[in-house]
């Protein structure tokens, strides 16, 4: 009752604060809120206090749950607890126990499951002189930083203490259960356990009632049954299928890659959300390091090199050794790559917000020492992947490794070409910019993710890829055509006309890899479309592949001179870049992450939250891109007809509003995804005491004399 009472108070206070904020904003006007005003500072402080209060309540409930657990454990006798665990042994655990007793008596078992508003009214339209002083603001910030760090450290320390206590309790219970099982020589009990295992092993063949012959149903009583009245609001999806075990050390490395990538997704898109809001409220702040010119490259580079690149590398460290039927060559090199790439994104973001940039062009705003860290991480990974493939046990190199290794090679070449100074003069720099920009998307992100999809999609559909030959055709044709299309961004420029024409021809040639690859993927779906209803990963794959075809065709259409004349320099290119990097790359990344993380951690994501994530991201992307493409087309026509530029700006205002709405939905979907990642990665789930006890008992017998494995 106290918890519900407290929730009602917090909800009422939040509603009151939002109501006061809206009322004051209507009275005071646009200048009511800014980050350098008293109102803005108080808002930030109140939000901060609310976060601290929520964290304190969370830790309070965690401690209460631990105390309740300890109280129940004290009230329960040791014998009752042990016999309860024995009665709950599953078929596998019973088999292990009986094998241990029959061989006197134990083998080795390798199963381990042991395991982060404003309530006061504004006083004036103008910021107060006191709060407008830079020294006052810096002092408050410097005071808040150690306070927040201290609170965070206290919470993490308290949580670690709680988790250590719970693990200690589980180890004690496992030890008691192991001792009990070791001294278990009651023949009646063993016979009873053997009978229970036989009962658990029994399964129906699903033909007991219906038989093997087709029913004589000429009246359609069985074949035309309607289930329209049984409407299920949320369909239960199938859990991840059991897969061969993964090296825990490799699983930890992959989870760290994916966890840090999720952080950069939240960081980068939070910055992007704020930048999108500035389109409809450009005066929201007057701070230099929050200006549009600095935040926009922070957003793009964080999601490029932080989110997408780290997530792809993490998936690569899982896929490459799996399809090579061997272990990764060096885990240490994987950790080096993780550190270098994260260091590059952290230092690059700080430099950009401080106004230190390369000034070379889009997506290469990081200065060369920052990108040197990124390129160094890729070089280490390339060596690691090549060494792993060289020691493969299969004769053939599966197509996934073709794509992944080629993507890493191209990424290294792209960075070298873009940052070496030998050709960075005049038109040469412009041509290099077009090459870098397009090769980064097509030969790093797209090539890598296609390789990942060639592994995970057939696996999720439980059928082989439709055509290996189509995959090879798409691979080589993409290398031939995509590497020459960069300058189609500079049609009608002073770049030589023949080079522009080559880029347009190469863009048209992209029809070959796109159609062959899309055909290969969609034909793999053939006769398996019904599996979409029972899977929470296949819808992400499907959306990514649909956008792969449509987005790539859109890129080809944009390359022609007439359409380029209308769409270039408008928001159409912004919509197109989000269709490719978000609709294709990010959706395919989510599909692969939701596939692999449950295998590594044994924890499924909340399926309702996965559905919310999927639909919010998809609807947000459509709200973002469709209005921008529609409005940008008319804007280009207005320019061609000689309308004043400011008229086109006024015309785009409602479409920018839709952009902000769609971006907000996408950003909210990322919060849900981060929550799902937390639920899949959290280590606070209670381990299976029975598995731990049998493992401990097996190790004792193994240390004695037995060395044969469990069959």
Rosetta blueprint (number, residue, H / E / L):
1 X L
2 X H
3 X H
4 X H
5 X H
6 X H
7 X H
8 X H
9 X H
10 X H
11 X H
12 X H
13 X H
14 X H
15 X H
16 X H
17 X H
18 X H
19 X H
20 X H
21 X H
22 X H
23 X H
24 X H
25 X H
26 X H
27 X H
28 X H
29 X L
30 X H
31 X H
32 X H
33 X L
34 X L
35 X L
36 X L
37 X L
38 X H
39 X H
40 X H
41 X H
42 X H
43 X H
44 X H
45 X H
46 X H
47 X H
48 X H
49 X H
50 X H
51 X H
52 X H
53 X H
54 X H
55 X H
56 X H
57 X H
58 X H
59 X H
60 X H
61 X H
62 X H
63 X H
64 X H
65 X H
66 X H
67 X H
68 X H
69 X H
70 X H
71 X H
72 X H
73 X H
74 X H
75 X H
76 X L
77 X L
78 X H
79 X H
80 X H
81 X H
82 X H
83 X H
84 X H
85 X H
86 X H
87 X H
88 X L
89 X L
90 X L
91 X H
92 X H
93 X H
94 X H
95 X H
96 X H
97 X H
98 X H
99 X H
100 X H
101 X H
102 X H
103 X L
104 X L
105 X L
106 X L
107 X L
108 X E
109 X L
110 X L
111 X L
112 X L
113 X L
114 X L
115 X L
116 X L
117 X L
118 X L
119 X L
120 X L
121 X L
122 X L
123 X L
124 X L
125 X L
126 X L
127 X L
128 X L
129 X L
130 X L
131 X L
132 X L
133 X L
134 X H
135 X H
136 X H
137 X H
138 X H
139 X H
140 X H
141 X H
142 X H
143 X H
144 X H
145 X H
146 X H
147 X H
148 X H
149 X H
150 X H
151 X H
152 X H
153 X H
154 X H
155 X H
156 X H
157 X H
158 X H
159 X H
160 X H
161 X H
162 X H
163 X H
164 X H
165 X H
166 X H
167 X H
168 X H
169 X H
170 X H
171 X H
172 X H
173 X H
174 X H
175 X H
176 X H
177 X H
178 X H
179 X H
180 X H
181 X H
182 X H
183 X L
184 X L
185 X L
186 X L
187 X H
188 X H
189 X H
190 X H
191 X H
192 X H
193 X H
194 X H
195 X H
196 X H
197 X H
198 X H
199 X H
200 X H
201 X H
202 X L
203 X L
204 X L
205 X L
206 X L
207 X L
208 X L
209 X L
210 X L
211 X L
212 X L
213 X L
214 X L
215 X L
216 X L
217 X L
218 X L
219 X L
220 X L
221 X L
222 X L
223 X L
224 X L
225 X L
226 X L
227 X L
228 X L
229 X L
230 X L
231 X L
232 X L
233 X L
234 X L
235 X L
236 X L
237 X L
238 X L
239 X L
240 X L
241 X L
242 X L
243 X L
244 X L
245 X L
246 X L
247 X L
248 X H
249 X H
250 X H
251 X H
252 X H
253 X H
254 X H
255 X H
256 X H
257 X H
258 X H
259 X H
260 X H
261 X H
262 X H
263 X H
264 X H
265 X H
266 X H
267 X H
268 X H
269 X H
270 X H
271 X H
272 X H
273 X H
274 X H
275 X H
276 X H
277 X H
278 X H
279 X L
280 X L
281 X L
282 X L
283 X L
284 X L
285 X L
286 X L
287 X L
288 X H
289 X H
290 X H
291 X L
292 X H
293 X H
294 X H
295 X H
296 X H
297 X H
298 X H
299 X H
300 X H
301 X H
302 X H
303 X H
304 X H
305 X H
306 X H
307 X H
308 X H
309 X H
310 X H
311 X H
312 X H
313 X H
314 X H
315 X H
316 X H
317 X H
318 X H
319 X H
320 X H
321 X H
322 X H
323 X H
324 X L
325 X L
326 X L
327 X L
328 X L
329 X L
330 X L
331 X H
332 X H
333 X H
334 X H
335 X H
336 X H
337 X H
338 X H
339 X H
340 X H
341 X H
342 X H
343 X H
344 X H
345 X H
346 X H
347 X H
348 X H
349 X H
350 X H
351 X H
352 X H
353 X H
354 X L
355 X L
356 X L
357 X L
358 X L
359 X L
360 X L
361 X L
362 X L
363 X L
364 X L
365 X L
366 X L
367 X L
368 X H
369 X H
370 X H
371 X H
372 X H
373 X H
374 X H
375 X H
376 X H
377 X H
378 X H
379 X H
380 X H
381 X H
382 X H
383 X H
384 X H
385 X H
386 X H
387 X H
388 X H
389 X H
390 X H
391 X L
392 X L
393 X L
394 X L
395 X L
396 X L
397 X L
398 X L
399 X H
400 X H
401 X H
402 X H
403 X H
404 X H
405 X H
406 X H
407 X H
408 X H
409 X H
410 X H
411 X H
412 X H
413 X H
414 X H
415 X H
416 X H
417 X H
418 X H
419 X H
420 X L
421 X H
422 X H
423 X H
424 X L
425 X L
426 X L
427 X H
428 X H
429 X H
430 X H
431 X H
432 X H
433 X H
434 X H
435 X H
436 X H
437 X H
438 X H
439 X H
440 X H
441 X H
442 X H
443 X H
444 X H
445 X H
446 X H
447 X H
448 X H
449 X H
450 X H
451 X H
452 X H
453 X H
454 X H
455 X H
456 X H
457 X H
458 X H
459 X H
460 X H
461 X H
462 X L
463 X L
464 X L
465 X L
466 X L
467 X L
468 X H
469 X H
470 X H
471 X H
472 X H
473 X H
474 X H
475 X H
476 X H
477 X H
478 X H
479 X H
480 X H
481 X H
482 X H
483 X L
484 X L
485 X L
486 X H
487 X H
488 X H
489 X H
490 X H
491 X L
492 X L
493 X L
494 X L
495 X L
496 X L
497 X H
498 X H
499 X H
500 X H
501 X H
502 X H
503 X H
504 X H
505 X H
506 X H
507 X H
508 X H
509 X H
510 X H
511 X H
512 X H
513 X H
514 X H
515 X H
516 X H
517 X H
518 X H
519 X H
520 X H
521 X H
522 X H
523 X H
524 X H
525 X L
526 X L
527 X L
528 X L
529 X H
530 X H
531 X H
532 X H
533 X H
534 X H
535 X L
536 X L
537 X L
538 X H
539 X H
540 X H
541 X H
542 X H
543 X H
544 X H
545 X H
546 X H
547 X H
548 X H
549 X H
550 X H
551 X H
552 X H
553 X H
554 X H
555 X H
556 X H
557 X H
558 X H
559 X H
560 X L
561 X H
562 X H
563 X H
564 X H
565 X H
566 X H
567 X H
568 X L
569 X L
570 X L
571 X L
572 X H
573 X H
574 X H
575 X H
576 X H
577 X H
578 X H
579 X H
580 X H
581 X H
582 X H
583 X H
584 X H
585 X H
586 X H
587 X H
588 X H
589 X H
590 X H
591 X H
592 X H
593 X H
594 X H
595 X H
596 X H
597 X H
598 X H
599 X H
600 X H
601 X H
602 X L
603 X L
604 X L
605 X L
606 X L
607 X H
608 X H
609 X H
610 X H
611 X H
612 X H
613 X H
614 X H
615 X H
616 X H
617 X H
618 X H
619 X H
620 X H
621 X H
622 X H
623 X H
624 X H
625 X H
626 X H
627 X H
628 X H
629 X H
630 X H
631 X H
632 X H
633 X H
634 X H
635 X H
636 X H
637 X H
638 X H
639 X H
640 X H
641 X L
642 X L
643 X L
644 X L
645 X H
646 X H
647 X H
648 X H
649 X H
650 X H
651 X H
652 X H
653 X H
654 X H
655 X H
656 X H
657 X H
658 X H
659 X H
660 X H
661 X H
662 X H
663 X H
664 X H
665 X H
666 X H
667 X H
668 X H
669 X H
670 X H
671 X H
672 X H
673 X H
674 X H
675 X H
676 X H
677 X H
678 X H
679 X H
680 X H
681 X H
682 X L
683 X L
684 X L
685 X L
686 X L
687 X L
688 X L
689 X H
690 X H
691 X H
692 X H
693 X H
694 X H
695 X H
696 X H
697 X H
698 X H
699 X H
700 X H
701 X H
702 X H
703 X H
704 X H
705 X L
706 X L
707 X L
708 X L
709 X E
710 X L
711 X L
